Structure formats: structure tokens, C-alpha cells
Amino acid sequence: MSEFDLVVRGGKIATAADVFTADIGIRGGRVAAIGERLTKGAREIDARDRLVMPGGIDSHCHIEQRTSTGLMSADDFYSGTVSAMCGGTTTIVPFACQHRGMSVREVVKQYHEAAGPKAVIDYAFHLIVSDPTEQVVGQELPALIKDGYTSFKVYLTYDALKVSDGQLLEVLDVARREGAMVMIHAENHDAMMWRANRLICEGLTAPKYHAVSRPQPVEREATHRAIALAEIADTPVLIVHVSGAEAIEQIRWAQARGNKVYAETCPQYLFLSEEDLDKPGLEGAKCMCSPPPRDKANQEKVWQALAGGVFEVFSSDHSPFRFNDPEGKMKFGLNANFKKIANGVPGLELRLPLLFSEGVRTGRITLQQFVALTATNHAKLYGLYPRKGSIVVGGDADLAIWDPERRLTVTQSMLHDAMDYTPYEGRQVTGWPVTTISRGEVVWDGGKVLGQRGRGRFYSRERSAALPSA
């Protein structure tokens, strides 16, 4: 009888700390040994000339989520998790979204019912808090945090989701007392609406004006305000999907002062620009997200901040709405103004290959930084470490085996989400995850989807490593 269920042999192993060559022995879904010349396994994978990295963790994605206007995102928990695993991701942390008047506890129940029968890889949930009533703040959130839902997101924009400064302080206070991480979407709603309404009154309604309506000061002001309120409440925060140099300056300033402020950026701010929104008809809507992509000069500022340690995590913010679909970006027709077009871009499957190709291979970031930004730091920030996010004896055997030389041209037809477009169509990438292993089981191999519906497990989470000890 073999000592190991599976041995991944001879790969170049990369973690957030080290790069070395070794075998990985897997037993019972966990890493049982790391070393040279391990005994033969019941199954073997030859990983020579390959990179072996922790499976990615995407801690910001919207799956089977209904918007406040009634649109359902294109990906359910099956297509979303298949797409993620085919891109080298083995754990996702999407959102259980509370809309006004809803019980957060009931929302969590609904998302479990949606995910459980469909998810192919492992998952956890953040909470979205849009209606922090006394019941929610005083009872539901503390109880849910104790149950392992140790992070939640609040919005400073969108009519149906935004919270006031006072409400944000109440949420931050609960997080401080109970031990949760607060994620903040930082854009000044009133400033954005004032500018958007002026543009529409002038007949400037095309997708490119979405970016014009949300200039960098909109993000800069809200980022500074979120930082200040977090300091007043004495609570760490994470500013999500940071798009531009001006918000980066605020975050860097806070970090230099010793504030516990963390930050995330996404592929759209490295690989898309405001020029992509300026296409004929509604084509620019394919690249609409909030905050919007900035100019090309700004992309370099985001790269510099990524390499310089301002950003803790790199997430997809996968928010999939089909383009040519009456329940997607075309809901209000070809003449819809930018305020009515479904907001968001897909990116689950391409998050890791894009960053590897343009980050690691160009020397902008190291291989260790890549692992930290795409897996390890997510696990630490959101209470999944060391079970997830690294390659350690006793941790889950979640691995992505990469061919670092494989060259591909991105097309929608090669991807596994439920979308009808990708904003990265035609982009050349070098380096691709050829095998994905989830808890010791090969779920993606050589172009074949092997993982079954419902095999993914829900993970309740511990207190964030970024929070003070209880």
C-alpha cells in the first residue's frame, strides 16, 4: 500500500517565502510531506520543468449575486468555480449581499443553498452590509462573526447600498469588538452623482462618460474619509479595488503613519484604460466597472504600488454581466446612458495568468510576491491561513502546476465562465496553470474539467491575522 495518495514529483515549488525543488506527498487531501525522493504514491504527477504554487485564492468576486436593480450575475456557483479552477484558483470568497430590509442571517442561508450543490472548489463568504439596523449591528453581525463570517464589505456609493459615515462607524465598531475585517468600496457618492447628472443633462451618455463621472478625486476623497473613520474607530480596514495614483497616495500616507490600512487592486487597473471605454456604440460597456480604469500613465503607478508593497492582495472583482443579453449590459437597450448599464467586468480565470505574464516574467514582481499577492496574503487577511494559501505539511493540498513557457492568445472561447465576452480578448500571455489540485484531487488537467459539482466545501474562517489578538 502506498504511503501517499498522490506525489507531485520534481517541481519547482514557489511559496511567498521560498523557491526550491522538491516532491510533495499528499495523503487524505492534505500535504503530508515535502522533500526529495519521496516514496512512490498511488498516483504520480511529473512536475519537472513546471512551477508548483499554492492554489490561488480570489477574495473578491461576485457569484450568483443579484444587483439592487434585479439583475443576476451571469456566473452561478458551478460556472464560476469551474472558471476559477481552470485559472489556477482553488478557493474563492464571494459575497453574501444584504439588500435593504433583509436579514443578513437569511441572506447567508440563501447563498449556502445556492453554492452547496454547485461549487467545484472550496469557498467562504464575505458579508455585504447595506442596512446596518440595530438588529443587524447588535445581534446578527456579532453572531455571524462567531460562526466564521469574519469579514464584511460596506459601500460609500450606490443608492441602494451606501452607508452614511455614522453607519460606517457603527459597523467598524462591531468589527473592532468582535474581530472582523471591514472592506470598503471608497467613492464619494454625492460627487459622482452630481457629475453624472450634469453629463447626462448635456447629452453625454456613452460608456466613456462613466469614467468622466468618477474622476480620481471621487476615489481619493472617499479613501481618505474611510481611513480617517477607521482611525477614529481604531479598526483595521481594507480598501478594495483601488484604481488610481491619488487613492494610492492616501493609502501610502496612512501606512507610513502606522495605520492598519490594507489595500487591494485588480487586473482591470493594470490592463485596461479609459481608452477601452471609448469604443463605438456600447462596446465600451464591456470595460465598465467602478472605480473605472484610468489613463495608461496611471497603470504604471498601480504597478509600482503593487511591487512596492502598498497592495496586500490582488483580486479579480469578477462581476460578470453578459454583453449581448437583455438581462446583462443590454438591459436598457443600445441607447442606455452609462448610469443604467450593468457595472462590472469578468476576470476570475485570467487573474493569475495576466499577473504572471506581465508581472513575474517581465521582472516587475518576484515569484514570491506573486504567490503572496494571489494566495498567501488572502489567506492571512481573511482567516484561512495556514490551511489555505501556502504549501505546508498539514495544510490542504491545494496546488496549481504551471507551465511557465506556455504562450496563449486570450479568447472568450477558451474560457470557462458563462460570459459572452472578455475585455482581454486578443491579449498575449505567457505562463498558464495546466493542472489544478483541490484538497489532493485533480480537478483541472490538460484542458479537461475533472472536478464534480458540489465537491467544494464551505470554510468558516478564523480571525484575520491583521487584527490585534483577542
Number of C-alpha atoms within 10 A of each C-alpha: 7 11 15 21 20 25 27 22 24 23 22 19 22 21 22 22 12 9 15 12 18 21 24 27 26 28 21 14 18 21 24 21 18 20 12 12 11 18 12 16 19 14 12 14 16 12 22 16 13 19 23 31 29 30 31 33 31 27 27 26 21 27 27 22 23 15 15 15 9 9 16 17 23 24 25 21 26 25 20 27 31 30 23 29 30 28 27 32 32 32 30 28 22 24 23 28 26 21 18 15 10 14 17 25 16 12 17 20 11 13 19 14 11 17 24 19 15 20 25 29 29 24 23 23 25 24 26 22 27 25 22 22 16 10 12 19 19 14 11 17 26 19 15 18 23 16 12 18 25 28 26 22 22 23 22 24 21 16 13 14 19 20 20 12 13 10 17 24 19 18 24 25 19 20 26 20 11 18 24 32 28 26 23 22 23 27 28 22 19 14 17 20 17 11 17 23 15 12 19 16 9 9 10 17 19 25 27 23 20 30 24 17 22 22 19 19 16 20 28 24 18 21 27 19 18 24 27 14 18 23 17 12 18 16 25 23 26 24 23 25 26 26 27 27 21 20 24 22 16 18 26 20 14 18 15 11 10 9 19 19 25 23 23 24 26 22 25 26 25 23 17 20 20 21 15 20 24 18 15 10 11 22 18 20 27 26 27 27 21 21 25 28 28 24 16 15 11 18 21 15 18 22 18 16 18 24 18 11 14 20 26 21 30 28 27 25 27 24 23 33 27 25 21 14 14 12 17 20 25 20 17 14 14 13 11 16 20 24 17 14 25 26 22 23 25 30 26 32 23 24 25 29 21 23 24 24 19 19 21 19 17 11 12 17 19 16 22 17 23 25 25 24 26 27 30 29 25 28 27 20 24 23 25 23 21 16 18 25 31 27 26 19 17 15 19 26 31 31 29 28 25 23 19 19 14 12 13 15 12 18 15 16 12 10 20 20 26 19 22 15 20 22 22 21 12 12 12 14 20 17 22 25 28 20 25 33 25 27 25 21 18 17 22 22 16 10 11 11 17 14 22 15 18 16 16 24 16 18 16 16 20 22 25 21 16 19 17 11 8 8
